[in-house]
Amino acid sequence: MPTPRRRWTEESIAQELAPVVAELGRLPTRTDLTNRGLGGLWSAMQRRGGIDQFAALLPAPTRSPAAVTDGPTRAEDLGTEPEPIQPDQAPEPRFSRDPTHAEISERAYFISQERGGDPHQNWLAAEAELRGR
């Protein structure tokens, strides 16, 4: 008998997310959650306002000494002022937020109309395109 689908609520999302944030010292990526067997948690967060919505509900993450980091990546993390970007060096515009489930779904539909192919691959292509990868 198949396992019934889990019903995610804001409370259950926060309850599952909090220990992962505490362990990592940061908000998890989709891969972080999938590796912990919580891939559905990422999808549930996206359907309910995105990861930023839940980040606001959780206490600020504190990095433990054991947490692995690649080092600071933003100028404010380094304690320095960012260098101004020249107009001809401006990066391509990116989403200021992750695309919603509906946006990915719509783009995947149009990809399927253009190219056909596997629906799962169309979804991944749409997601990558909308995230600017």
N, CA, C and O atoms as a Tinker XYZ file with bonds, in Angstrom:
   532  protein
     1  N      0.856000   -1.185000    0.000000    73     2
     2  CA     0.000000    0.000000    0.000000    64     1     3
     3  C      0.895000    1.238000    0.000000    63     2     4     5
     4  O      1.814000    1.334000    0.814000    81     3
     5  N      0.640000    2.177000   -0.894000    73     3     6
     6  CA     1.489000    3.376000   -0.959000    64     5     7
     7  C      1.340000    4.238000    0.289000    63     6     8     9
     8  O      0.293000    4.263000    0.937000    81     7
     9  N      2.418000    4.938000    0.601000    73     7    10
    10  CA     2.411000    5.844000    1.740000    64     9    11
    11  C      1.574000    7.072000    1.390000    63    10    12    13
    12  O      1.744000    7.644000    0.313000    81    11
    13  N      0.672000    7.485000    2.284000    73    11    14
    14  CA    -0.133000    8.678000    1.973000    64    13    15
    15  C      0.751000    9.918000    1.893000    63    14    16    17
    16  O      1.772000   10.018000    2.573000    81    15
    17  N      0.336000   10.858000    1.050000    73    15    18
    18  CA     1.074000   12.114000    0.909000    64    17    19
    19  C      0.973000   12.919000    2.189000    63    18    20    21
    20  O     -0.061000   12.937000    2.856000    81    19
    21  N      2.044000   13.567000    2.507000    73    19    22
    22  CA     2.077000   14.392000    3.705000    64    21    23
    23  C      1.365000   15.703000    3.444000    63    22    24    25
    24  O      1.507000   16.285000    2.368000    81    23
    25  N      0.608000   16.170000    4.408000    73    23    26
    26  CA    -0.069000   17.466000    4.319000    64    25    27
    27  C      0.788000   18.487000    5.065000    63    26    28    29
    28  O      0.903000   18.440000    6.289000    81    27
    29  N      1.383000   19.400000    4.320000    73    27    30
    30  CA     2.239000   20.421000    4.919000    64    29    31
    31  C      1.400000   21.620000    5.333000    63    30    32    33
    32  O      0.609000   22.143000    4.549000    81    31
    33  N      1.583000   22.044000    6.566000    73    31    34
    34  CA     0.985000   23.274000    7.067000    64    33    35
    35  C      2.130000   24.224000    7.396000    63    34    36    37
    36  O      3.291000   23.815000    7.422000    81    35
    37  N      1.809000   25.476000    7.645000    73    35    38
    38  CA     2.872000   26.417000    8.017000    64    37    39
    39  C      3.580000   25.953000    9.282000    63    38    40    41
    40  O      4.795000   26.104000    9.412000    81    39
    41  N      2.816000   25.385000   10.218000    73    39    42
    42  CA     3.412000   24.918000   11.472000    64    41    43
    43  C      4.345000   23.733000   11.228000    63    42    44    45
    44  O      5.448000   23.689000   11.773000    81    43
    45  N      3.901000   22.763000   10.403000    73    43    46
    46  CA     4.751000   21.593000   10.163000    64    45    47
    47  C      5.984000   21.971000    9.340000    63    46    48    49
    48  O      7.056000   21.393000    9.525000    81    47
    49  N      5.836000   22.926000    8.443000    73    47    50
    50  CA     6.997000   23.395000    7.674000    64    49    51
    51  C      8.023000   24.021000    8.616000    63    50    52    53
    52  O      9.208000   23.693000    8.560000    81    51
    53  N      7.559000   24.925000    9.484000    73    51    54
    54  CA     8.473000   25.583000   10.428000    64    53    55
    55  C      9.104000   24.565000   11.373000    63    54    56    57
    56  O     10.281000   24.678000   11.714000    81    55
    57  N      8.330000   23.583000   11.791000    73    55    58
    58  CA     8.828000   22.560000   12.719000    64    57    59
    59  C      9.935000   21.728000   12.069000    63    58    60    61
    60  O     10.933000   21.420000   12.721000    81    59
    61  N      9.775000   21.363000   10.805000    73    59    62
    62  CA    10.792000   20.575000   10.101000    64    61    63
    63  C     11.987000   21.433000    9.676000    63    62    64    65
    64  O     13.117000   20.947000    9.621000    81    63
    65  N     11.736000   22.692000    9.381000    73    63    66
    66  CA    12.784000   23.584000    8.878000    64    65    67
    67  C     13.730000   24.038000    9.993000    63    66    68    69
    68  O     14.933000   24.170000    9.766000    81    67
    69  N     13.203000   24.275000   11.178000    73    67    70
    70  CA    14.006000   24.829000   12.273000    64    69    71
    71  C     15.253000   24.000000   12.593000    63    70    72    73
    72  O     16.333000   24.581000   12.695000    81    71
    73  N     15.165000   22.670000   12.757000    73    71    74
    74  CA    16.386000   21.923000   13.068000    64    73    75
    75  C     17.412000   21.922000   11.932000    63    74    76    77
    76  O     18.616000   21.863000   12.182000    81    75
    77  N     16.938000   21.986000   10.691000    73    75    78
    78  CA    17.868000   22.024000    9.556000    64    77    79
    79  C     18.613000   23.353000    9.551000    63    78    80    81
    80  O     19.822000   23.390000    9.322000    81    79
    81  N     17.893000   24.443000    9.804000    73    79    82
    82  CA    18.524000   25.765000    9.883000    64    81    83
    83  C     19.536000   25.792000   11.029000    63    82    84    85
    84  O     20.634000   26.329000   10.881000    81    83
    85  N     19.165000   25.214000   12.165000    73    83    86
    86  CA    20.076000   25.185000   13.314000    64    85    87
    87  C     21.335000   24.379000   12.992000    63    86    88    89
    88  O     22.440000   24.765000   13.372000    81    87
    89  N     21.160000   23.269000   12.297000    73    87    90
    90  CA    22.308000   22.426000   11.943000    64    89    91
    91  C     23.229000   23.106000   10.942000    63    90    92    93
    92  O     24.450000   23.092000   11.101000    81    91
    93  N     22.640000   23.704000    9.906000    73    91    94
    94  CA    23.447000   24.309000    8.846000    64    93    95
    95  C     23.959000   25.699000    9.199000    63    94    96    97
    96  O     24.993000   26.133000    8.692000    81    95
    97  N     23.230000   26.398000   10.072000    73    95    98
    98  CA    23.596000   27.772000   10.385000    64    97    99
    99  C     23.168000   28.745000    9.302000    63    98   100   101
   100  O     23.616000   29.891000    9.270000    81    99
   101  N     22.303000   28.285000    8.418000    73    99   102
   102  CA    21.795000   29.099000    7.315000    64   101   103
   103  C     20.518000   28.444000    6.812000    63   102   104   105
   104  O     20.164000   27.339000    7.224000    81   103
   105  N     19.829000   29.148000    5.908000    73   103   106
   106  CA    18.659000   28.559000    5.292000    64   105   107
   107  C     19.098000   27.459000    4.337000    63   106   108   109
   108  O     20.100000   27.623000    3.641000    81   107
   109  N     18.387000   26.354000    4.285000    73   107   110
   110  CA    18.814000   25.250000    3.431000    64   109   111
   111  C     18.493000   25.492000    1.960000    63   110   112   113
   112  O     17.583000   26.247000    1.618000    81   111
   113  N     19.249000   24.844000    1.121000    73   111   114
   114  CA    18.953000   24.836000   -0.310000    64   113   115
   115  C     18.040000   23.650000   -0.591000    63   114   116   117
   116  O     17.799000   22.814000    0.280000    81   115
   117  N     17.549000   23.593000   -1.793000    73   115   118
   118  CA    16.708000   22.453000   -2.180000    64   117   119
   119  C     17.486000   21.146000   -2.027000    63   118   120   121
   120  O     16.938000   20.145000   -1.565000    81   119
   121  N     18.759000   21.156000   -2.414000    73   119   122
   122  CA    19.597000   19.969000   -2.300000    64   121   123
   123  C     19.787000   19.564000   -0.844000    63   122   124   125
   124  O     19.750000   18.377000   -0.521000    81   123
   125  N     19.992000   20.542000    0.040000    73   123   126
   126  CA    20.132000   20.239000    1.466000    64   125   127
   127  C     18.923000   19.467000    1.974000    63   126   128   129
   128  O     19.064000   18.475000    2.689000    81   127
   129  N     17.735000   19.929000    1.598000    73   127   130
   130  CA    16.508000   19.279000    2.061000    64   129   131
   131  C     16.332000   17.908000    1.427000    63   130   132   133
   132  O     15.947000   16.955000    2.104000    81   131
   133  N     16.608000   17.801000    0.143000    73   131   134
   134  CA    16.467000   16.521000   -0.546000    64   133   135
   135  C     17.407000   15.487000    0.055000    63   134   136   137
   136  O     17.021000   14.332000    0.238000    81   135
   137  N     18.630000   15.885000    0.364000    73   135   138
   138  CA    19.593000   14.966000    0.961000    64   137   139
   139  C     19.169000   14.482000    2.341000    63   138   140   141
   140  O     19.640000   13.443000    2.803000    81   139
   141  N     18.298000   15.211000    2.991000    73   139   142
   142  CA    17.791000   14.823000    4.306000    64   141   143
   143  C     16.430000   14.118000    4.201000    63   142   144   145
   144  O     15.783000   13.856000    5.215000    81   143
   145  N     16.009000   13.818000    2.987000    73   143   146
   146  CA    14.723000   13.159000    2.793000    64   145   147
   147  C     13.544000   14.098000    2.954000    63   146   148   149
   148  O     12.426000   13.654000    3.216000    81   147
   149  N     13.786000   15.410000    2.797000    73   147   150
   150  CA    12.738000   16.412000    2.967000    64   149   151
   151  C     12.497000   17.204000    1.684000    63   150   152   153
   152  O     12.222000   18.402000    1.733000    81   151
   153  N     12.601000   16.533000    0.540000    73   151   154
   154  CA    12.408000   17.219000   -0.737000    64   153   155
   155  C     11.035000   17.859000   -0.854000    63   154   156   157
   156  O     10.892000   18.916000   -1.467000    81   155
   157  N     10.025000   17.226000   -0.269000    73   155   158
   158  CA     8.677000   17.776000   -0.307000    64   157   159
   159  C      8.551000   19.066000    0.481000    63   158   160   161
   160  O      7.670000   19.882000    0.210000    81   159
   161  N      9.433000   19.253000    1.457000    73   159   162
   162  CA     9.410000   20.470000    2.265000    64   161   163
   163  C      9.704000   21.686000    1.387000    63   162   164   165
   164  O      9.067000   22.728000    1.538000    81   163
   165  N     10.667000   21.559000    0.468000    73   163   166
   166  CA    11.005000   22.672000   -0.432000    64   165   167
   167  C      9.789000   23.052000   -1.268000    63   166   168   169
   168  O      9.452000   24.229000   -1.389000    81   167
   169  N      9.136000   22.050000   -1.841000    73   167   170
   170  CA     7.958000   22.311000   -2.669000    64   169   171
   171  C      6.845000   22.951000   -1.848000    63   170   172   173
   172  O      6.172000   23.872000   -2.311000    81   171
   173  N      6.658000   22.459000   -0.632000    73   171   174
   174  CA     5.610000   23.010000    0.229000    64   173   175
   175  C      5.897000   24.473000    0.555000    63   174   176   177
   176  O      4.979000   25.293000    0.567000    81   175
   177  N      7.160000   24.809000    0.819000    73   175   178
   178  CA     7.508000   26.203000    1.101000    64   177   179
   179  C      7.250000   27.079000   -0.114000    63   178   180   181
   180  O      6.762000   28.201000    0.024000    81   179
   181  N      7.572000   26.578000   -1.310000    73   179   182
   182  CA     7.351000   27.355000   -2.521000    64   181   183
   183  C      5.863000   27.624000   -2.740000    63   182   184   185
   184  O      5.480000   28.707000   -3.183000    81   183
   185  N      5.036000   26.639000   -2.430000    73   183   186
   186  CA     3.590000   26.812000   -2.596000    64   185   187
   187  C      3.009000   27.781000   -1.571000    63   186   188   189
   188  O      1.945000   28.358000   -1.799000    81   187
   189  N      3.692000   27.962000   -0.452000    73   187   190
   190  CA     3.158000   28.796000    0.618000    64   189   191
   191  C      3.938000   30.099000    0.796000    63   190   192   193
   192  O      4.038000   30.605000    1.913000    81   191
   193  N      4.480000   30.637000   -0.266000    73   191   194
   194  CA     5.092000   31.965000   -0.192000    64   193   195
   195  C      6.594000   31.997000   -0.369000    63   194   196   197
   196  O      7.171000   33.084000   -0.402000    81   195
   197  N      7.249000   30.867000   -0.483000    73   195   198
   198  CA     8.690000   30.840000   -0.706000    64   197   199
   199  C      9.482000   30.752000    0.579000    63   198   200   201
   200  O      8.954000   30.947000    1.674000    81   199
   201  N     10.749000   30.457000    0.425000    73   199   202
   202  CA    11.613000   30.256000    1.582000    64   201   203
   203  C     11.766000   31.528000    2.406000    63   202   204   205
   204  O     11.928000   31.461000    3.625000    81   203
   205  N     11.716000   32.692000    1.748000    73   203   206
   206  CA    11.848000   33.953000    2.483000    64   205   207
   207  C     10.710000   34.139000    3.487000    63   206   208   209
   208  O     10.907000   34.713000    4.557000    81   207
   209  N      9.533000   33.655000    3.139000    73   207   210
   210  CA     8.387000   33.738000    4.052000    64   209   211
   211  C      8.688000   32.996000    5.353000    63   210   212   213
   212  O      8.378000   33.482000    6.441000    81   211
   213  N      9.294000   31.819000    5.230000    73   211   214
   214  CA     9.570000   31.007000    6.408000    64   213   215
   215  C     10.834000   31.465000    7.122000    63   214   216   217
   216  O     10.976000   31.253000    8.326000    81   215
   217  N     11.743000   32.083000    6.400000    73   215   218
   218  CA    12.942000   32.633000    7.037000    64   217   219
   219  C     12.538000   33.701000    8.042000    63   218   220   221
   220  O     13.163000   33.836000    9.094000    81   219
   221  N     11.489000   34.463000    7.718000    73   219   222
   222  CA    11.025000   35.517000    8.619000    64   221   223
   223  C     10.400000   34.938000    9.883000    63   222   224   225
   224  O     10.381000   35.602000   10.920000    81   223
   225  N      9.891000   33.718000    9.815000    73   223   226
   226  CA     9.247000   33.104000   10.978000    64   225   227
   227  C     10.243000   32.444000   11.924000    63   226   228   229
   228  O      9.942000   32.238000   13.100000    81   227
   229  N     11.422000   32.116000   11.417000    73   227   230
   230  CA    12.415000   31.413000   12.223000    64   229   231
   231  C     13.386000   32.399000   12.859000    63   230   232   233
   232  O     13.598000   33.491000   12.332000    81   231
   233  N     13.978000   32.019000   13.994000    73   231   234
   234  CA    15.012000   32.881000   14.558000    64   233   235
   235  C     16.201000   32.942000   13.604000    63   234   236   237
   236  O     16.437000   32.013000   12.832000    81   235
   237  N     16.938000   34.034000   13.663000    73   235   238
   238  CA    18.095000   34.208000   12.784000    64   237   239
   239  C     19.074000   33.064000   13.009000    63   238   240   241
   240  O     19.395000   32.744000   14.153000    81   239
   241  N     19.555000   32.441000   11.927000    73   239   242
   242  CA    20.486000   31.331000   12.094000    64   241   243
   243  C     21.814000   31.811000   12.647000    63   242   244   245
   244  O     22.301000   32.887000   12.299000    81   243
   245  N     22.383000   31.003000   13.505000    73   243   246
   246  CA    23.713000   31.289000   14.033000    64   245   247
   247  C     24.613000   30.159000   13.596000    63   246   248   249
   248  O     24.268000   28.986000   13.742000    81   247
   249  N     25.747000   30.504000   13.068000    73   247   250
   250  CA    26.662000   29.506000   12.540000    64   249   251
   251  C     27.489000   28.921000   13.673000    63   250   252   253
   252  O     28.142000   29.638000   14.430000    81   251
   253  N     27.442000   27.599000   13.768000    73   251   254
   254  CA    28.254000   26.923000   14.765000    64   253   255
   255  C     29.666000   26.775000   14.226000    63   254   256   257
   256  O     29.852000   26.804000   13.010000    81   255
   257  N     30.675000   26.615000   15.090000    73   255   258
   258  CA    32.042000   26.465000   14.596000    64   257   259
   259  C     32.199000   25.244000   13.699000    63   258   260   261
   260  O     33.082000   25.218000   12.842000    81   259
   261  N     31.356000   24.237000   13.885000    73   259   262
   262  CA    31.468000   23.023000   13.086000    64   261   263
   263  C     30.847000   23.178000   11.702000    63   262   264   265
   264  O     31.069000   22.344000   10.824000    81   263
   265  N     30.070000   24.240000   11.504000    73   263   266
   266  CA    29.392000   24.420000   10.221000    64   265   267
   267  C     30.415000   24.727000    9.128000    63   266   268   269
   268  O     31.365000   25.478000    9.347000    81   267
   269  N     30.213000   24.150000    7.977000    73   267   270
   270  CA    31.123000   24.347000    6.849000    64   269   271
   271  C     30.671000   25.567000    6.072000    63   270   272   273
   272  O     29.476000   25.776000    5.862000    81   271
   273  N     31.636000   26.373000    5.646000    73   271   274
   274  CA    31.311000   27.560000    4.868000    64   273   275
   275  C     32.346000   27.741000    3.780000    63   274   276   277
   276  O     33.500000   27.335000    3.923000    81   275
   277  N     31.927000   28.343000    2.714000    73   275   278
   278  CA    32.849000   28.690000    1.640000    64   277   279
   279  C     33.434000   30.073000    1.862000    63   278   280   281
   280  O     34.215000   30.553000    1.040000    81   279
   281  N     33.071000   30.717000    2.953000    73   279   282
   282  CA    33.556000   32.049000    3.237000    64   281   283
   283  C     32.559000   33.098000    2.805000    63   282   284   285
   284  O     31.584000   32.788000    2.121000    81   283
   285  N     32.793000   34.335000    3.199000    73   283   286
   286  CA    31.863000   35.406000    2.845000    64   285   287
   287  C     31.831000   35.629000    1.353000    63   286   288   289
   288  O     32.846000   35.511000    0.666000    81   287
   289  N     30.647000   35.953000    0.862000    73   287   290
   290  CA    30.512000   36.157000   -0.575000    64   289   291
   291  C     30.040000   37.558000   -0.916000    63   290   292   293
   292  O     30.164000   37.986000   -2.064000    81   291
   293  N     29.501000   38.283000    0.055000    73   291   294
   294  CA    29.031000   39.637000   -0.210000    64   293   295
   295  C     29.970000   40.625000    0.449000    63   294   296   297
   296  O     30.629000   40.312000    1.440000    81   295
   297  N     30.024000   41.820000   -0.112000    73   295   298
   298  CA    30.935000   42.841000    0.405000    64   297   299
   299  C     30.617000   43.161000    1.857000    63   298   300   301
   300  O     31.531000   43.362000    2.657000    81   299
   301  N     29.315000   43.213000    2.219000    73   299   302
   302  CA    28.992000   43.543000    3.605000    64   301   303
   303  C     29.453000   42.453000    4.566000    63   302   304   305
   304  O     29.729000   42.737000    5.732000    81   303
   305  N     29.544000   41.184000    4.084000    73   303   306
   306  CA    30.067000   40.107000    4.912000    64   305   307
   307  C     31.562000   40.275000    5.139000    63   306   308   309
   308  O     32.092000   39.862000    6.170000    81   307
   309  N     32.233000   40.882000    4.175000    73   307   310
   310  CA    33.674000   41.102000    4.288000    64   309   311
   311  C     34.001000   42.368000    5.069000    63   310   312   313
   312  O     35.150000   42.592000    5.448000    81   311
   313  N     32.982000   43.195000    5.307000    73   311   314
   314  CA    33.213000   44.444000    6.021000    64   313   315
   315  C     33.779000   45.525000    5.115000    63   314   316   317
   316  O     34.382000   46.481000    5.604000    81   315
   317  N     33.599000   45.395000    3.812000    73   315   318
   318  CA    34.100000   46.397000    2.878000    64   317   319
   319  C     32.954000   46.923000    2.041000    63   318   320   321
   320  O     31.887000   46.314000    1.969000    81   319
   321  N     33.183000   48.035000    1.422000    73   319   322
   322  CA    32.192000   48.621000    0.530000    64   321   323
   323  C     32.282000   47.927000   -0.827000    63   322   324   325
   324  O     33.383000   47.664000   -1.311000    81   323
   325  N     31.148000   47.628000   -1.444000    73   323   326
   326  CA    31.220000   47.038000   -2.778000    64   325   327
   327  C     31.704000   48.062000   -3.793000    63   326   328   329
   328  O     31.428000   49.255000   -3.666000    81   327
   329  N     32.428000   47.589000   -4.802000    73   327   330
   330  CA    32.877000   48.491000   -5.850000    64   329   331
   331  C     31.710000   48.809000   -6.767000    63   330   332   333
   332  O     30.907000   47.927000   -7.073000    81   331
   333  N     31.603000   50.064000   -7.212000    73   331   334
   334  CA    30.491000   50.407000   -8.101000    64   333   335
   335  C     30.607000   49.642000   -9.418000    63   334   336   337
   336  O     31.705000   49.399000   -9.918000    81   335
   337  N     29.458000   49.272000   -9.962000    73   335   338
   338  CA    29.418000   48.561000  -11.237000    64   337   339
   339  C     29.277000   49.583000  -12.347000    63   338   340   341
   340  O     28.403000   50.449000  -12.307000    81   339
   341  N     30.142000   49.473000  -13.333000    73   339   342
   342  CA    30.066000   50.343000  -14.494000    64   341   343
   343  C     28.887000   49.889000  -15.356000    63   342   344   345
   344  O     28.582000   48.697000  -15.397000    81   343
   345  N     28.219000   50.819000  -16.044000    73   343   346
   346  CA    27.042000   50.447000  -16.846000    64   345   347
   347  C     27.307000   49.334000  -17.850000    63   346   348   349
   348  O     26.442000   48.487000  -18.071000    81   347
   349  N     28.498000   49.320000  -18.466000    73   347   350
   350  CA    28.781000   48.284000  -19.454000    64   349   351
   351  C     29.141000   46.948000  -18.809000    63   350   352   353
   352  O     29.270000   45.942000  -19.506000    81   351
   353  N     29.306000   46.928000  -17.473000    73   351   354
   354  CA    29.633000   45.702000  -16.759000    64   353   355
   355  C     28.461000   45.191000  -15.930000    63   354   356   357
   356  O     28.607000   44.227000  -15.179000    81   355
   357  N     27.315000   45.822000  -16.058000    73   355   358
   358  CA    26.162000   45.448000  -15.240000    64   357   359
   359  C     25.764000   44.006000  -15.525000    63   358   360   361
   360  O     25.702000   43.599000  -16.685000    81   359
   361  N     25.491000   43.223000  -14.470000    73   359   362
   362  CA    25.089000   41.836000  -14.678000    64   361   363
   363  C     23.690000   41.760000  -15.262000    63   362   364   365
   364  O     22.907000   42.705000  -15.174000    81   363
   365  N     23.394000   40.614000  -15.858000    73   363   366
   366  CA    22.052000   40.382000  -16.387000    64   365   367
   367  C     21.060000   40.431000  -15.228000    63   366   368   369
   368  O     21.371000   39.958000  -14.135000    81   367
   369  N     19.880000   40.992000  -15.446000    73   367   370
   370  CA    18.905000   41.014000  -14.371000    64   369   371
   371  C     18.504000   39.594000  -13.990000    63   370   372   373
   372  O     18.380000   38.723000  -14.850000    81   371
   373  N     18.302000   39.370000  -12.695000    73   371   374
   374  CA    17.888000   38.073000  -12.178000    64   373   375
   375  C     16.648000   38.270000  -11.335000    63   374   376   377
   376  O     16.333000   39.388000  -10.927000    81   375
   377  N     15.949000   37.188000  -11.077000    73   375   378
   378  CA    14.805000   37.262000  -10.190000    64   377   379
   379  C     15.289000   37.716000   -8.820000    63   378   380   381
   380  O     16.328000   37.261000   -8.341000    81   379
   381  N     14.543000   38.605000   -8.195000    73   379   382
   382  CA    14.881000   38.996000   -6.835000    64   381   383
   383  C     14.306000   37.977000   -5.855000    63   382   384   385
   384  O     14.547000   38.055000   -4.651000    81   383
   385  N     13.552000   37.031000   -6.380000    73   383   386
   386  CA    12.974000   35.963000   -5.573000    64   385   387
   387  C     12.960000   34.709000   -6.433000    63   386   388   389
   388  O     13.150000   34.776000   -7.648000    81   387
   389  N     12.737000   33.578000   -5.803000    73   387   390
   390  CA    12.615000   32.343000   -6.559000    64   389   391
   391  C     11.309000   32.363000   -7.343000    63   390   392   393
   392  O     10.314000   32.910000   -6.868000    81   391
   393  N     11.298000   31.776000   -8.534000    73   391   394
   394  CA    10.046000   31.728000   -9.293000    64   393   395
   395  C      9.025000   30.854000   -8.563000    63   394   396   397
   396  O      9.386000   29.896000   -7.880000    81   395
   397  N      7.776000   31.192000   -8.714000    73   395   398
   398  CA     6.719000   30.432000   -8.048000    64   397   399
   399  C      6.446000   29.139000   -8.798000    63   398   400   401
   400  O      6.869000   28.958000   -9.939000    81   399
   401  N      5.734000   28.254000   -8.135000    73   399   402
   402  CA     5.336000   26.988000   -8.742000    64   401   403
   403  C      4.550000   27.260000  -10.022000    63   402   404   405
   404  O      4.762000   26.595000  -11.036000    81   403
   405  N      3.647000   28.232000   -9.975000    73   403   406
   406  CA     2.822000   28.561000  -11.144000    64   405   407
   407  C      3.678000   29.087000  -12.299000    63   406   408   409
   408  O      3.424000   28.747000  -13.455000    81   407
   409  N      4.685000   29.906000  -12.005000    73   407   410
   410  CA     5.546000   30.431000  -13.065000    64   409   411
   411  C      6.342000   29.310000  -13.727000    63   410   412   413
   412  O      6.476000   29.274000  -14.951000    81   411
   413  N      6.867000   28.399000  -12.914000    73   411   414
   414  CA     7.625000   27.271000  -13.466000    64   413   415
   415  C      6.698000   26.386000  -14.293000    63   414   416   417
   416  O      7.055000   25.939000  -15.383000    81   415
   417  N      5.511000   26.143000  -13.762000    73   415   418
   418  CA     4.537000   25.304000  -14.456000    64   417   419
   419  C      4.184000   25.893000  -15.821000    63   418   420   421
   420  O      4.136000   25.175000  -16.820000    81   419
   421  N      3.941000   27.187000  -15.857000    73   419   422
   422  CA     3.590000   27.835000  -17.113000    64   421   423
   423  C      4.736000   27.740000  -18.119000    63   422   424   425
   424  O      4.513000   27.427000  -19.288000    81   423
   425  N      5.952000   28.006000  -17.670000    73   423   426
   426  CA     7.099000   27.950000  -18.581000    64   425   427
   427  C      7.317000   26.516000  -19.063000    63   426   428   429
   428  O      7.621000   26.301000  -20.236000    81   427
   429  N      7.165000   25.530000  -18.171000    73   427   430
   430  CA     7.325000   24.125000  -18.559000    64   429   431
   431  C      6.290000   23.745000  -19.618000    63   430   432   433
   432  O      6.590000   22.993000  -20.545000    81   431
   433  N      5.080000   24.266000  -19.475000    73   431   434
   434  CA     4.043000   24.002000  -20.471000    64   433   435
   435  C      4.478000   24.516000  -21.843000    63   434   436   437
   436  O      4.366000   23.801000  -22.839000    81   435
   437  N      4.974000   25.755000  -21.895000    73   435   438
   438  CA     5.380000   26.326000  -23.174000    64   437   439
   439  C      6.592000   25.604000  -23.756000    63   438   440   441
   440  O      6.699000   25.456000  -24.973000    81   439
   441  N      7.500000   25.156000  -22.900000    73   439   442
   442  CA     8.635000   24.367000  -23.389000    64   441   443
   443  C      8.118000   23.076000  -24.014000    63   442   444   445
   444  O      8.605000   22.654000  -25.062000    81   443
   445  N      7.124000   22.442000  -23.369000    73   443   446
   446  CA     6.570000   21.197000  -23.917000    64   445   447
   447  C      5.898000   21.447000  -25.267000    63   446   448   449
   448  O      5.943000   20.591000  -26.151000    81   447
   449  N      5.280000   22.612000  -25.428000    73   447   450
   450  CA     4.642000   22.936000  -26.704000    64   449   451
   451  C      5.681000   23.197000  -27.787000    63   450   452   453
   452  O      5.456000   22.873000  -28.953000    81   451
   453  N      6.818000   23.781000  -27.408000    73   451   454
   454  CA     7.871000   24.097000  -28.371000    64   453   455
   455  C      8.682000   22.860000  -28.765000    63   454   456   457
   456  O      8.981000   22.641000  -29.939000    81   455
   457  N      9.029000   22.058000  -27.757000    73   455   458
   458  CA     9.989000   20.981000  -27.975000    64   457   459
   459  C      9.427000   19.585000  -27.778000    63   458   460   461
   460  O     10.018000   18.616000  -28.254000    81   459
   461  N      8.301000   19.458000  -27.087000    73   459   462
   462  CA     7.818000   18.129000  -26.722000    64   461   463
   463  C      8.709000   17.571000  -25.625000    63   462   464   465
   464  O      9.193000   18.331000  -24.786000    81   463
   465  N      8.933000   16.287000  -25.610000    73   463   466
   466  CA     9.866000   15.680000  -24.676000    64   465   467
   467  C      9.248000   15.291000  -23.348000    63   466   468   469
   468  O      8.031000   15.314000  -23.164000    81   467
   469  N     10.122000   14.939000  -22.440000    73   467   470
   470  CA     9.755000   14.442000  -21.122000    64   469   471
   471  C      9.253000   15.579000  -20.231000    63   470   472   473
   472  O      9.931000   16.600000  -20.112000    81   471
   473  N      8.086000   15.430000  -19.604000    73   471   474
   474  CA     7.560000   16.493000  -18.745000    64   473   475
   475  C      8.506000   16.861000  -17.594000    63   474   476   477
   476  O      8.634000   18.033000  -17.240000    81   475
   477  N      9.164000   15.857000  -17.019000    73   475   478
   478  CA    10.091000   16.140000  -15.914000    64   477   479
   479  C     11.270000   16.989000  -16.406000    63   478   480   481
   480  O     11.674000   17.946000  -15.746000    81   479
   481  N     11.811000   16.628000  -17.568000    73   479   482
   482  CA    12.923000   17.402000  -18.122000    64   481   483
   483  C     12.478000   18.812000  -18.490000    63   482   484   485
   484  O     13.238000   19.767000  -18.329000    81   483
   485  N     11.246000   18.944000  -18.986000    73   483   486
   486  CA    10.715000   20.270000  -19.298000    64   485   487
   487  C     10.602000   21.113000  -18.033000    63   486   488   489
   488  O     10.903000   22.307000  -18.042000    81   487
   489  N     10.168000   20.482000  -16.944000    73   487   490
   490  CA    10.053000   21.197000  -15.660000    64   489   491
   491  C     11.430000   21.687000  -15.213000    63   490   492   493
   492  O     11.590000   22.845000  -14.827000    81   491
   493  N     12.423000   20.797000  -15.268000    73   491   494
   494  CA    13.770000   21.176000  -14.832000    64   493   495
   495  C     14.345000   22.287000  -15.713000    63   494   496   497
   496  O     15.019000   23.193000  -15.222000    81   495
   497  N     14.072000   22.210000  -17.016000    73   495   498
   498  CA    14.561000   23.244000  -17.930000    64   497   499
   499  C     13.890000   24.580000  -17.616000    63   498   500   501
   500  O     14.547000   25.621000  -17.604000    81   499
   501  N     12.588000   24.549000  -17.362000    73   499   502
   502  CA    11.853000   25.779000  -17.027000    64   501   503
   503  C     12.382000   26.385000  -15.734000    63   502   504   505
   504  O     12.592000   27.594000  -15.639000    81   503
   505  N     12.592000   25.530000  -14.744000    73   503   506
   506  CA    13.086000   25.994000  -13.451000    64   505   507
   507  C     14.460000   26.623000  -13.603000    63   506   508   509
   508  O     14.713000   27.698000  -13.059000    81   507
   509  N     15.340000   25.972000  -14.332000    73   507   510
   510  CA    16.698000   26.503000  -14.545000    64   509   511
   511  C     16.650000   27.821000  -15.309000    63   510   512   513
   512  O     17.382000   28.756000  -14.984000    81   511
   513  N     15.795000   27.899000  -16.319000    73   511   514
   514  CA    15.683000   29.122000  -17.106000    64   513   515
   515  C     15.187000   30.287000  -16.251000    63   514   516   517
   516  O     15.715000   31.395000  -16.336000    81   515
   517  N     14.185000   30.034000  -15.440000    73   515   518
   518  CA    13.612000   31.112000  -14.621000    64   517   519
   519  C     14.537000   31.531000  -13.476000    63   518   520   521
   520  O     14.480000   32.668000  -13.007000    81   519
   521  N     15.366000   30.625000  -13.041000    73   519   522
   522  CA    16.322000   30.975000  -11.991000    64   521   523
   523  C     17.590000   31.607000  -12.558000    63   522   524   525
   524  O     18.463000   32.044000  -11.807000    81   523
   525  N     17.687000   31.653000  -13.888000    73   523   526
   526  CA    18.826000   32.318000  -14.524000    64   525   527
   527  C     20.071000   31.480000  -14.561000    63   526   528   529
   528  O     21.175000   32.025000  -14.590000    81   527
   529  N     19.931000   30.157000  -14.560000    73   527   530
   530  CA    21.115000   29.270000  -14.598000    64   529   531
   531  C     21.369000   28.806000  -15.987000    63   530   532
   532  O     22.316000   28.056000  -16.223000    81   531
